[in-house]
Amino acid sequence: MKFIVAANEHIHLKQADYFGIIYLTLPLILFFMLYTITSIAIPSTLFLIYCITRLRISDTAPKTDWKIKTYNACIAAAVIILSGSTGPLFANSDWYKHFALFNEIANHSALGEPEFTLRYYIGAYIVPGIIEKFVSLSNGISISLWLWLGLVIFLNQLTTLIQSTALRYAAPLIFMLFSGADILGSQITGFKRGDIFHFEWWAGWIEYSSSMTSMFWAPQSTLPAWISIAFLVQRPTIEQKLFVSPLLFSACLLWSPFAAIGIAPFLLLTLAHQDFRLSKINFGHLFALGLIVLLLCYYLTFDTGNIPKNLAWNSPCLISNSGEPCFTWPNYAKFILIEFFFLALIALSFRPTRNAITYIAIGILLILPMMRLGLYNELAMNSSKPALGALIIAMILSLQDSNAWRRSFAALLLAAGIATPAGEIARAFKLPKSLSPDYDITTFVLQNPIFAQQYVTNKNIWFIRSEQ
């Protein structure tokens, strides 16, 4: 069997998928190149660069025309500006964390410092942080441009899946404005957590984020989830999946281990591909990426402390003294019904989307509410993003069919959930911006000691380079 890919063997991809994989993998290359000791940095960096050089843009795959690309770029720009990451609009409280991590990369040459070692999934912050070292763009412009680029890439992936010209223009808006019927849930429970108009926490012990909420609050988990699932939805060949899947998983780990967990079941579908043969596996490629995954897992889980984890029925409430609704089986059924049940029905009603990806997405979304990991159940919150993305894409693809009831039902679902993205947008204008882009990780940890174990350790990680 082959140990490495032959020098003349390339993996050809759609243009948007090619740039998506480069986008997700570049921070991984820089992480090993800049932040690990020499004996790890050199082989890891060379191997990852080698993997990227095996990828090519297909000459035969359909490409998105410039008008759609420009339109997608404008939609993405509007989302980023409305998130408050740059400019005068309000930025939610999670941007304290985003700016702190971004500034840590921009202001230091290593992850290990005298006081602590940064131990967090930093994929979203490495490239803009390095740019900031040399260009010094103020007011969060560097990280905003980087996130904008990722969203543009995803929207280009989305539109290449669609044949109808009119639907290509509608798809980015439908995807970004879609949400579960959180306003209905909040009316039922009367519970709210967080900033004004933040309806998603109506269930108390869990939330599934709307698309707009995901980009506003957790772009570091959202972009790898969406880019990865958009690649898989188009049914890549077995050669593409065998080469790209382990690379995607490795890259997603550094962006967000929760997104990587959420995408893993979809990647494992490769083993069920009708053309799969054991002889097609490149064991050298798989072994090398396996070592990279092990190093990343060691880094991300090192000295994490007592992070809450349990089954939902054993730990039914996130914060028992805050009066929020807790896990019960009736509440579980209510959550499933309001958040994605009808979305799943639409996906299953259309034969081309009644496939393994849709069934896996539904299974993941049914299982996650039964589990708890993290202070605010970050596992469910972020590992659900690939599955939700898959179902929203399936719904959009189903609209290419002329079935009137399905289109009407999809319009009703969009209307039922519109309050959540509308609230996210309204908050940007209603509240004053008070968050400084100069926020640093030391201040963040001191002001939020409950989160310290998630972000830093006061111990040395053996392969992470320290500042001299």
Contacts in CASP RR format, 6 or more apart in sequence:
PFRMAT RR
TARGET T0000
AUTHOR 0000-0000-0000
METHOD contacts of the structure
MODEL  1
MKFIVAANEHIHLKQADYFGIIYLTLPLILFFMLYTITSIAIPSTLFLIY
CITRLRISDTAPKTDWKIKTYNACIAAAVIILSGSTGPLFANSDWYKHFA
LFNEIANHSALGEPEFTLRYYIGAYIVPGIIEKFVSLSNGISISLWLWLG
LVIFLNQLTTLIQSTALRYAAPLIFMLFSGADILGSQITGFKRGDIFHFE
WWAGWIEYSSSMTSMFWAPQSTLPAWISIAFLVQRPTIEQKLFVSPLLFS
ACLLWSPFAAIGIAPFLLLTLAHQDFRLSKINFGHLFALGLIVLLLCYYL
TFDTGNIPKNLAWNSPCLISNSGEPCFTWPNYAKFILIEFFFLALIALSF
RPTRNAITYIAIGILLILPMMRLGLYNELAMNSSKPALGALIIAMILSLQ
DSNAWRRSFAALLLAAGIATPAGEIARAFKLPKSLSPDYDITTFVLQNPI
FAQQYVTNKNIWFIRSEQ
1 279 0 8 1.000
1 281 0 8 1.000
1 283 0 8 1.000
2 282 0 8 1.000
2 283 0 8 1.000
2 284 0 8 1.000
3 282 0 8 1.000
3 283 0 8 1.000
3 284 0 8 1.000
4 282 0 8 1.000
4 284 0 8 1.000
4 285 0 8 1.000
5 54 0 8 1.000
5 243 0 8 1.000
5 282 0 8 1.000
5 285 0 8 1.000
9 54 0 8 1.000
10 54 0 8 1.000
10 55 0 8 1.000
10 56 0 8 1.000
11 54 0 8 1.000
11 55 0 8 1.000
11 56 0 8 1.000
11 239 0 8 1.000
11 240 0 8 1.000
11 243 0 8 1.000
11 244 0 8 1.000
12 56 0 8 1.000
12 57 0 8 1.000
12 58 0 8 1.000
12 59 0 8 1.000
12 61 0 8 1.000
12 240 0 8 1.000
13 21 0 8 1.000
13 55 0 8 1.000
13 56 0 8 1.000
13 57 0 8 1.000
13 58 0 8 1.000
13 61 0 8 1.000
13 236 0 8 1.000
13 240 0 8 1.000
13 244 0 8 1.000
14 57 0 8 1.000
14 58 0 8 1.000
14 61 0 8 1.000
14 62 0 8 1.000
14 63 0 8 1.000
14 157 0 8 1.000
14 160 0 8 1.000
14 234 0 8 1.000
15 57 0 8 1.000
15 58 0 8 1.000
15 61 0 8 1.000
15 63 0 8 1.000
15 64 0 8 1.000
15 156 0 8 1.000
15 160 0 8 1.000
16 64 0 8 1.000
16 153 0 8 1.000
16 156 0 8 1.000
16 157 0 8 1.000
16 160 0 8 1.000
16 230 0 8 1.000
17 157 0 8 1.000
17 230 0 8 1.000
17 231 0 8 1.000
17 234 0 8 1.000
17 236 0 8 1.000
18 55 0 8 1.000
18 56 0 8 1.000
18 57 0 8 1.000
19 153 0 8 1.000
19 156 0 8 1.000
20 150 0 8 1.000
20 153 0 8 1.000
20 154 0 8 1.000
20 157 0 8 1.000
20 227 0 8 1.000
20 231 0 8 1.000
21 52 0 8 1.000
21 55 0 8 1.000
21 227 0 8 1.000
21 231 0 8 1.000
21 244 0 8 1.000
21 247 0 8 1.000
21 248 0 8 1.000
21 251 0 8 1.000
22 52 0 8 1.000
22 55 0 8 1.000
23 149 0 8 1.000
23 150 0 8 1.000
23 153 0 8 1.000
23 223 0 8 1.000
23 227 0 8 1.000
24 223 0 8 1.000
24 224 0 8 1.000
24 227 0 8 1.000
24 228 0 8 1.000
24 248 0 8 1.000
24 251 0 8 1.000
24 252 0 8 1.000
24 255 0 8 1.000
25 48 0 8 1.000
25 51 0 8 1.000
25 52 0 8 1.000
25 247 0 8 1.000
25 250 0 8 1.000
25 251 0 8 1.000
26 127 0 8 1.000
27 122 0 8 1.000
27 123 0 8 1.000
27 124 0 8 1.000
27 126 0 8 1.000
27 127 0 8 1.000
27 251 0 8 1.000
27 254 0 8 1.000
27 255 0 8 1.000
28 48 0 8 1.000
28 123 0 8 1.000
28 250 0 8 1.000
28 251 0 8 1.000
28 254 0 8 1.000
28 292 0 8 1.000
29 45 0 8 1.000
29 48 0 8 1.000
29 49 0 8 1.000
29 52 0 8 1.000
30 126 0 8 1.000
30 127 0 8 1.000
30 130 0 8 1.000
31 122 0 8 1.000
31 123 0 8 1.000
31 126 0 8 1.000
31 254 0 8 1.000
32 40 0 8 1.000
32 41 0 8 1.000
32 44 0 8 1.000
32 45 0 8 1.000
32 48 0 8 1.000
32 292 0 8 1.000
33 41 0 8 1.000
33 45 0 8 1.000
34 41 0 8 1.000
34 109 0 8 1.000
34 126 0 8 1.000
34 130 0 8 1.000
34 465 0 8 1.000
35 110 0 8 1.000
35 111 0 8 1.000
35 464 0 8 1.000
35 465 0 8 1.000
36 44 0 8 1.000
36 295 0 8 1.000
36 463 0 8 1.000
36 464 0 8 1.000
36 465 0 8 1.000
37 463 0 8 1.000
37 464 0 8 1.000
37 465 0 8 1.000
40 295 0 8 1.000
40 463 0 8 1.000
44 292 0 8 1.000
44 295 0 8 1.000
47 288 0 8 1.000
47 292 0 8 1.000
48 292 0 8 1.000
51 243 0 8 1.000
51 247 0 8 1.000
51 285 0 8 1.000
51 289 0 8 1.000
54 243 0 8 1.000
55 244 0 8 1.000
61 160 0 8 1.000
62 160 0 8 1.000
63 160 0 8 1.000
64 72 0 8 1.000
64 156 0 8 1.000
64 159 0 8 1.000
64 160 0 8 1.000
68 156 0 8 1.000
68 159 0 8 1.000
68 168 0 8 1.000
68 169 0 8 1.000
69 152 0 8 1.000
69 156 0 8 1.000
71 169 0 8 1.000
71 172 0 8 1.000
72 152 0 8 1.000
72 155 0 8 1.000
72 156 0 8 1.000
72 159 0 8 1.000
72 172 0 8 1.000
73 148 0 8 1.000
73 152 0 8 1.000
75 155 0 8 1.000
75 172 0 8 1.000
75 173 0 8 1.000
75 176 0 8 1.000
76 148 0 8 1.000
76 150 0 8 1.000
76 151 0 8 1.000
76 152 0 8 1.000
76 155 0 8 1.000
77 148 0 8 1.000
79 151 0 8 1.000
79 176 0 8 1.000
79 212 0 8 1.000
79 215 0 8 1.000
80 86 0 8 1.000
80 144 0 8 1.000
80 147 0 8 1.000
80 148 0 8 1.000
80 151 0 8 1.000
80 215 0 8 1.000
81 87 0 8 1.000
81 89 0 8 1.000
81 144 0 8 1.000
82 89 0 8 1.000
82 216 0 8 1.000
82 424 0 8 1.000
82 425 0 8 1.000
82 428 0 8 1.000
83 89 0 8 1.000
83 91 0 8 1.000
83 92 0 8 1.000
83 215 0 8 1.000
83 216 0 8 1.000
83 219 0 8 1.000
83 428 0 8 1.000
84 90 0 8 1.000
84 91 0 8 1.000
84 95 0 8 1.000
84 216 0 8 1.000
84 428 0 8 1.000
84 433 0 8 1.000
85 91 0 8 1.000
85 95 0 8 1.000
85 98 0 8 1.000
85 140 0 8 1.000
85 143 0 8 1.000
85 144 0 8 1.000
85 147 0 8 1.000
86 139 0 8 1.000
86 140 0 8 1.000
86 141 0 8 1.000
86 143 0 8 1.000
86 144 0 8 1.000
86 437 0 8 1.000
87 139 0 8 1.000
87 433 0 8 1.000
88 433 0 8 1.000
89 428 0 8 1.000
89 429 0 8 1.000
89 433 0 8 1.000
90 427 0 8 1.000
90 428 0 8 1.000
90 429 0 8 1.000
90 430 0 8 1.000
90 431 0 8 1.000
90 432 0 8 1.000
90 433 0 8 1.000
91 433 0 8 1.000
91 435 0 8 1.000
92 195 0 8 1.000
92 198 0 8 1.000
92 216 0 8 1.000
92 217 0 8 1.000
92 427 0 8 1.000
93 194 0 8 1.000
93 195 0 8 1.000
93 435 0 8 1.000
94 217 0 8 1.000
94 218 0 8 1.000
95 435 0 8 1.000
96 435 0 8 1.000
96 439 0 8 1.000
96 444 0 8 1.000
97 444 0 8 1.000
97 455 0 8 1.000
98 124 0 8 1.000
98 125 0 8 1.000
98 143 0 8 1.000
98 219 0 8 1.000
98 220 0 8 1.000
99 140 0 8 1.000
99 143 0 8 1.000
99 435 0 8 1.000
99 436 0 8 1.000
99 437 0 8 1.000
99 438 0 8 1.000
99 439 0 8 1.000
100 439 0 8 1.000
100 440 0 8 1.000
100 441 0 8 1.000
100 443 0 8 1.000
100 444 0 8 1.000
101 118 0 8 1.000
101 120 0 8 1.000
101 122 0 8 1.000
101 124 0 8 1.000
101 125 0 8 1.000
101 441 0 8 1.000
101 455 0 8 1.000
102 125 0 8 1.000
102 128 0 8 1.000
102 129 0 8 1.000
102 132 0 8 1.000
102 140 0 8 1.000
102 142 0 8 1.000
102 143 0 8 1.000
103 129 0 8 1.000
103 437 0 8 1.000
103 438 0 8 1.000
103 439 0 8 1.000
103 440 0 8 1.000
103 441 0 8 1.000
104 118 0 8 1.000
104 125 0 8 1.000
104 440 0 8 1.000
104 441 0 8 1.000
105 122 0 8 1.000
105 125 0 8 1.000
105 126 0 8 1.000
105 128 0 8 1.000
105 129 0 8 1.000
105 130 0 8 1.000
105 132 0 8 1.000
106 128 0 8 1.000
106 129 0 8 1.000
106 130 0 8 1.000
106 132 0 8 1.000
106 133 0 8 1.000
106 142 0 8 1.000
107 440 0 8 1.000
108 467 0 8 1.000
109 467 0 8 1.000
110 464 0 8 1.000
110 465 0 8 1.000
110 466 0 8 1.000
110 467 0 8 1.000
111 117 0 8 1.000
111 118 0 8 1.000
111 119 0 8 1.000
111 122 0 8 1.000
111 464 0 8 1.000
111 465 0 8 1.000
111 466 0 8 1.000
112 118 0 8 1.000
112 460 0 8 1.000
112 464 0 8 1.000
112 465 0 8 1.000
112 466 0 8 1.000
112 467 0 8 1.000
113 466 0 8 1.000
113 467 0 8 1.000
114 467 0 8 1.000
115 442 0 8 1.000
115 458 0 8 1.000
116 445 0 8 1.000
116 456 0 8 1.000
116 457 0 8 1.000
116 458 0 8 1.000
117 456 0 8 1.000
117 457 0 8 1.000
117 458 0 8 1.000
117 459 0 8 1.000
117 460 0 8 1.000
117 461 0 8 1.000
117 464 0 8 1.000
117 466 0 8 1.000
118 441 0 8 1.000
118 455 0 8 1.000
118 456 0 8 1.000
119 299 0 8 1.000
119 300 0 8 1.000
119 302 0 8 1.000
119 303 0 8 1.000
119 304 0 8 1.000
119 455 0 8 1.000
119 456 0 8 1.000
119 457 0 8 1.000
119 461 0 8 1.000
120 300 0 8 1.000
120 454 0 8 1.000
120 455 0 8 1.000
120 456 0 8 1.000
121 220 0 8 1.000
121 253 0 8 1.000
121 254 0 8 1.000
121 255 0 8 1.000
121 256 0 8 1.000
121 257 0 8 1.000
121 300 0 8 1.000
122 254 0 8 1.000
123 220 0 8 1.000
123 254 0 8 1.000
123 255 0 8 1.000
124 143 0 8 1.000
124 146 0 8 1.000
124 147 0 8 1.000
124 219 0 8 1.000
124 220 0 8 1.000
124 223 0 8 1.000
124 255 0 8 1.000
125 143 0 8 1.000
125 220 0 8 1.000
127 146 0 8 1.000
128 142 0 8 1.000
128 143 0 8 1.000
128 145 0 8 1.000
128 146 0 8 1.000
129 142 0 8 1.000
129 143 0 8 1.000
131 137 0 8 1.000
131 142 0 8 1.000
131 146 0 8 1.000
132 142 0 8 1.000
135 142 0 8 1.000
137 145 0 8 1.000
138 437 0 8 1.000
139 437 0 8 1.000
140 437 0 8 1.000
147 215 0 8 1.000
147 219 0 8 1.000
147 223 0 8 1.000
150 223 0 8 1.000
150 227 0 8 1.000
151 215 0 8 1.000
151 219 0 8 1.000
151 223 0 8 1.000
153 227 0 8 1.000
154 223 0 8 1.000
154 226 0 8 1.000
154 227 0 8 1.000
154 230 0 8 1.000
155 172 0 8 1.000
155 175 0 8 1.000
157 227 0 8 1.000
157 230 0 8 1.000
157 231 0 8 1.000
158 171 0 8 1.000
158 172 0 8 1.000
158 175 0 8 1.000
158 230 0 8 1.000
158 393 0 8 1.000
158 396 0 8 1.000
159 168 0 8 1.000
159 171 0 8 1.000
159 172 0 8 1.000
160 234 0 8 1.000
161 230 0 8 1.000
161 233 0 8 1.000
161 234 0 8 1.000
161 393 0 8 1.000
161 397 0 8 1.000
162 168 0 8 1.000
162 171 0 8 1.000
162 396 0 8 1.000
162 397 0 8 1.000
162 400 0 8 1.000
163 400 0 8 1.000
164 400 0 8 1.000
167 396 0 8 1.000
167 399 0 8 1.000
167 400 0 8 1.000
170 399 0 8 1.000
171 396 0 8 1.000
174 392 0 8 1.000
174 395 0 8 1.000
174 396 0 8 1.000
174 399 0 8 1.000
174 414 0 8 1.000
175 211 0 8 1.000
175 389 0 8 1.000
175 392 0 8 1.000
175 393 0 8 1.000
175 396 0 8 1.000
176 211 0 8 1.000
176 212 0 8 1.000
176 215 0 8 1.000
176 421 0 8 1.000
177 211 0 8 1.000
177 212 0 8 1.000
177 414 0 8 1.000
177 418 0 8 1.000
177 421 0 8 1.000
178 210 0 8 1.000
178 211 0 8 1.000
178 392 0 8 1.000
178 395 0 8 1.000
178 413 0 8 1.000
178 414 0 8 1.000
178 417 0 8 1.000
178 421 0 8 1.000
179 210 0 8 1.000
179 211 0 8 1.000
179 212 0 8 1.000
179 213 0 8 1.000
179 417 0 8 1.000
179 418 0 8 1.000
179 419 0 8 1.000
179 420 0 8 1.000
179 421 0 8 1.000
180 208 0 8 1.000
180 210 0 8 1.000
180 338 0 8 1.000
180 339 0 8 1.000
180 340 0 8 1.000
180 343 0 8 1.000
180 413 0 8 1.000
180 416 0 8 1.000
180 417 0 8 1.000
180 420 0 8 1.000
181 338 0 8 1.000
181 339 0 8 1.000
181 413 0 8 1.000
181 416 0 8 1.000
181 417 0 8 1.000
182 199 0 8 1.000
182 200 0 8 1.000
182 202 0 8 1.000
182 210 0 8 1.000
182 338 0 8 1.000
182 417 0 8 1.000
182 419 0 8 1.000
182 420 0 8 1.000
183 199 0 8 1.000
183 416 0 8 1.000
183 417 0 8 1.000
183 419 0 8 1.000
183 420 0 8 1.000
184 338 0 8 1.000
184 416 0 8 1.000
185 199 0 8 1.000
185 202 0 8 1.000
185 203 0 8 1.000
185 334 0 8 1.000
185 338 0 8 1.000
186 192 0 8 1.000
186 199 0 8 1.000
186 202 0 8 1.000
188 202 0 8 1.000
188 334 0 8 1.000
189 202 0 8 1.000
189 203 0 8 1.000
189 204 0 8 1.000
189 325 0 8 1.000
190 202 0 8 1.000
191 201 0 8 1.000
191 202 0 8 1.000
191 203 0 8 1.000
191 204 0 8 1.000
191 323 0 8 1.000
191 324 0 8 1.000
191 325 0 8 1.000
192 198 0 8 1.000
192 199 0 8 1.000
192 201 0 8 1.000
192 202 0 8 1.000
193 201 0 8 1.000
193 204 0 8 1.000
193 322 0 8 1.000
193 324 0 8 1.000
194 201 0 8 1.000
195 427 0 8 1.000
195 431 0 8 1.000
196 427 0 8 1.000
196 430 0 8 1.000
196 431 0 8 1.000
197 422 0 8 1.000
197 423 0 8 1.000
197 424 0 8 1.000
197 426 0 8 1.000
197 427 0 8 1.000
197 430 0 8 1.000
198 213 0 8 1.000
198 424 0 8 1.000
198 427 0 8 1.000
199 419 0 8 1.000
199 420 0 8 1.000
199 423 0 8 1.000
200 207 0 8 1.000
200 208 0 8 1.000
200 209 0 8 1.000
200 210 0 8 1.000
200 213 0 8 1.000
200 420 0 8 1.000
201 207 0 8 1.000
201 324 0 8 1.000
202 325 0 8 1.000
203 325 0 8 1.000
203 331 0 8 1.000
203 334 0 8 1.000
203 335 0 8 1.000
204 317 0 8 1.000
204 318 0 8 1.000
204 324 0 8 1.000
204 325 0 8 1.000
204 326 0 8 1.000
205 312 0 8 1.000
205 316 0 8 1.000
205 317 0 8 1.000
205 318 0 8 1.000
205 324 0 8 1.000
205 325 0 8 1.000
205 326 0 8 1.000
205 327 0 8 1.000
205 331 0 8 1.000
205 369 0 8 1.000
205 372 0 8 1.000
205 377 0 8 1.000
206 312 0 8 1.000
206 327 0 8 1.000
206 335 0 8 1.000
206 368 0 8 1.000
206 369 0 8 1.000
206 377 0 8 1.000
206 380 0 8 1.000
206 381 0 8 1.000
207 377 0 8 1.000
207 380 0 8 1.000
207 381 0 8 1.000
208 339 0 8 1.000
208 340 0 8 1.000
208 365 0 8 1.000
208 380 0 8 1.000
208 381 0 8 1.000
208 384 0 8 1.000
208 388 0 8 1.000
209 217 0 8 1.000
209 218 0 8 1.000
209 381 0 8 1.000
209 384 0 8 1.000
209 385 0 8 1.000
209 388 0 8 1.000
210 417 0 8 1.000
210 420 0 8 1.000
210 421 0 8 1.000
210 424 0 8 1.000
211 389 0 8 1.000
211 392 0 8 1.000
211 421 0 8 1.000
212 420 0 8 1.000
212 421 0 8 1.000
212 424 0 8 1.000
212 425 0 8 1.000
213 420 0 8 1.000
213 421 0 8 1.000
213 424 0 8 1.000
214 221 0 8 1.000
214 222 0 8 1.000
214 385 0 8 1.000
215 222 0 8 1.000
216 424 0 8 1.000
218 256 0 8 1.000
218 381 0 8 1.000
218 382 0 8 1.000
220 255 0 8 1.000
220 256 0 8 1.000
221 255 0 8 1.000
221 256 0 8 1.000
221 258 0 8 1.000
221 259 0 8 1.000
221 382 0 8 1.000
221 385 0 8 1.000
222 259 0 8 1.000
222 385 0 8 1.000
223 255 0 8 1.000
224 251 0 8 1.000
224 252 0 8 1.000
224 255 0 8 1.000
224 256 0 8 1.000
224 259 0 8 1.000
224 260 0 8 1.000
224 263 0 8 1.000
225 252 0 8 1.000
225 256 0 8 1.000
225 259 0 8 1.000
225 262 0 8 1.000
225 263 0 8 1.000
225 382 0 8 1.000
225 385 0 8 1.000
225 386 0 8 1.000
225 389 0 8 1.000
226 385 0 8 1.000
226 386 0 8 1.000
226 389 0 8 1.000
228 248 0 8 1.000
228 252 0 8 1.000
228 259 0 8 1.000
228 263 0 8 1.000
228 266 0 8 1.000
228 267 0 8 1.000
228 386 0 8 1.000
229 263 0 8 1.000
229 266 0 8 1.000
229 357 0 8 1.000
229 386 0 8 1.000
229 389 0 8 1.000
229 390 0 8 1.000
229 393 0 8 1.000
230 393 0 8 1.000
231 244 0 8 1.000
231 248 0 8 1.000
232 241 0 8 1.000
232 263 0 8 1.000
232 266 0 8 1.000
232 267 0 8 1.000
232 269 0 8 1.000
232 357 0 8 1.000
232 390 0 8 1.000
233 357 0 8 1.000
233 390 0 8 1.000
233 393 0 8 1.000
233 394 0 8 1.000
236 244 0 8 1.000
237 275 0 8 1.000
238 270 0 8 1.000
238 273 0 8 1.000
238 275 0 8 1.000
238 276 0 8 1.000
238 280 0 8 1.000
239 280 0 8 1.000
241 267 0 8 1.000
241 269 0 8 1.000
241 270 0 8 1.000
241 273 0 8 1.000
242 270 0 8 1.000
242 280 0 8 1.000
242 281 0 8 1.000
242 282 0 8 1.000
243 282 0 8 1.000
243 285 0 8 1.000
245 267 0 8 1.000
245 270 0 8 1.000
246 267 0 8 1.000
246 285 0 8 1.000
246 286 0 8 1.000
246 289 0 8 1.000
246 290 0 8 1.000
246 293 0 8 1.000
247 289 0 8 1.000
248 263 0 8 1.000
248 267 0 8 1.000
249 260 0 8 1.000
249 263 0 8 1.000
249 264 0 8 1.000
249 267 0 8 1.000
249 289 0 8 1.000
249 293 0 8 1.000
250 289 0 8 1.000
250 290 0 8 1.000
250 292 0 8 1.000
250 293 0 8 1.000
250 296 0 8 1.000
252 259 0 8 1.000
252 260 0 8 1.000
252 263 0 8 1.000
253 260 0 8 1.000
253 293 0 8 1.000
253 296 0 8 1.000
253 297 0 8 1.000
253 300 0 8 1.000
254 296 0 8 1.000
256 382 0 8 1.000
257 297 0 8 1.000
257 300 0 8 1.000
258 378 0 8 1.000
258 379 0 8 1.000
258 381 0 8 1.000
258 382 0 8 1.000
258 383 0 8 1.000
259 382 0 8 1.000
259 383 0 8 1.000
259 385 0 8 1.000
259 386 0 8 1.000
261 379 0 8 1.000
261 383 0 8 1.000
262 364 0 8 1.000
262 383 0 8 1.000
262 384 0 8 1.000
262 385 0 8 1.000
262 386 0 8 1.000
262 387 0 8 1.000
263 386 0 8 1.000
265 360 0 8 1.000
265 364 0 8 1.000
266 357 0 8 1.000
266 360 0 8 1.000
266 361 0 8 1.000
266 386 0 8 1.000
266 390 0 8 1.000
269 356 0 8 1.000
269 357 0 8 1.000
269 360 0 8 1.000
270 276 0 8 1.000
272 356 0 8 1.000
295 463 0 8 1.000
298 461 0 8 1.000
299 461 0 8 1.000
299 463 0 8 1.000
299 464 0 8 1.000
302 457 0 8 1.000
302 459 0 8 1.000
302 461 0 8 1.000
303 453 0 8 1.000
303 457 0 8 1.000
303 459 0 8 1.000
304 453 0 8 1.000
304 454 0 8 1.000
305 453 0 8 1.000
306 453 0 8 1.000
307 373 0 8 1.000
307 374 0 8 1.000
307 375 0 8 1.000
307 453 0 8 1.000
307 454 0 8 1.000
308 315 0 8 1.000
308 372 0 8 1.000
308 373 0 8 1.000
308 374 0 8 1.000
308 375 0 8 1.000
309 372 0 8 1.000
309 373 0 8 1.000
309 374 0 8 1.000
310 372 0 8 1.000
311 370 0 8 1.000
311 371 0 8 1.000
311 372 0 8 1.000
312 327 0 8 1.000
312 332 0 8 1.000
312 369 0 8 1.000
312 370 0 8 1.000
312 371 0 8 1.000
312 372 0 8 1.000
313 327 0 8 1.000
313 370 0 8 1.000
315 372 0 8 1.000
316 326 0 8 1.000
316 327 0 8 1.000
316 328 0 8 1.000
317 324 0 8 1.000
317 326 0 8 1.000
317 327 0 8 1.000
318 324 0 8 1.000
318 372 0 8 1.000
318 375 0 8 1.000
318 376 0 8 1.000
318 377 0 8 1.000
320 326 0 8 1.000
325 331 0 8 1.000
327 369 0 8 1.000
332 369 0 8 1.000
332 370 0 8 1.000
335 369 0 8 1.000
336 365 0 8 1.000
336 366 0 8 1.000
336 369 0 8 1.000
339 365 0 8 1.000
340 362 0 8 1.000
340 365 0 8 1.000
340 388 0 8 1.000
340 391 0 8 1.000
342 409 0 8 1.000
342 413 0 8 1.000
343 391 0 8 1.000
343 392 0 8 1.000
343 395 0 8 1.000
343 413 0 8 1.000
344 358 0 8 1.000
344 361 0 8 1.000
344 362 0 8 1.000
344 365 0 8 1.000
344 391 0 8 1.000
345 409 0 8 1.000
346 394 0 8 1.000
346 395 0 8 1.000
346 398 0 8 1.000
346 406 0 8 1.000
346 409 0 8 1.000
346 410 0 8 1.000
346 413 0 8 1.000
347 353 0 8 1.000
347 354 0 8 1.000
347 358 0 8 1.000
347 361 0 8 1.000
347 362 0 8 1.000
347 391 0 8 1.000
347 394 0 8 1.000
347 395 0 8 1.000
347 398 0 8 1.000
348 354 0 8 1.000
348 358 0 8 1.000
349 398 0 8 1.000
349 406 0 8 1.000
350 394 0 8 1.000
350 397 0 8 1.000
350 398 0 8 1.000
350 401 0 8 1.000
350 406 0 8 1.000
352 397 0 8 1.000
352 398 0 8 1.000
353 394 0 8 1.000
353 397 0 8 1.000
353 398 0 8 1.000
357 390 0 8 1.000
357 394 0 8 1.000
358 390 0 8 1.000
358 391 0 8 1.000
358 394 0 8 1.000
360 387 0 8 1.000
360 390 0 8 1.000
361 386 0 8 1.000
361 387 0 8 1.000
361 388 0 8 1.000
361 389 0 8 1.000
361 390 0 8 1.000
361 391 0 8 1.000
361 394 0 8 1.000
362 387 0 8 1.000
362 391 0 8 1.000
363 387 0 8 1.000
364 383 0 8 1.000
364 384 0 8 1.000
364 386 0 8 1.000
364 387 0 8 1.000
365 384 0 8 1.000
365 387 0 8 1.000
365 388 0 8 1.000
365 391 0 8 1.000
368 379 0 8 1.000
368 380 0 8 1.000
368 383 0 8 1.000
368 384 0 8 1.000
369 380 0 8 1.000
371 379 0 8 1.000
371 380 0 8 1.000
372 379 0 8 1.000
372 380 0 8 1.000
373 379 0 8 1.000
373 380 0 8 1.000
375 450 0 8 1.000
375 451 0 8 1.000
375 454 0 8 1.000
395 410 0 8 1.000
395 413 0 8 1.000
398 406 0 8 1.000
398 410 0 8 1.000
399 406 0 8 1.000
399 407 0 8 1.000
399 410 0 8 1.000
441 455 0 8 1.000
441 456 0 8 1.000
444 451 0 8 1.000
444 455 0 8 1.000
445 451 0 8 1.000
445 452 0 8 1.000
445 455 0 8 1.000
445 456 0 8 1.000
460 466 0 8 1.000
END
